[in-house]
């Protein structure tokens, strides 16, 4: 599934179009936003500034579709990486880390 590449795409744009596969999303990333993107070698420094936008985009898309189908694996596109980001940010806030 293209869920991680879709997450990276959400760092740069809101996109609800279904993806054929990971390679299709990777091509879009390279062509439009992130020419140096290489699967498995994404630098956190290159994308960290966009994490809040991606989190909001992914959550919005998931919430729009959850009433139709509760299982994210049946959605295309879908990425629930925003849930991991929420947990990390929540832990930072709980432990007094602001940035």
Secondary structure, DSSP 8 states (H G I E B T S, - for coil): --HHHHHHHHTT-------S-HHHHHHHHHHHT-TT--TT---HHHHGGGHHHHHHHHHHHHHHHTTT-S-GGGSSS---HHHHHHHHHHHHHHTT---
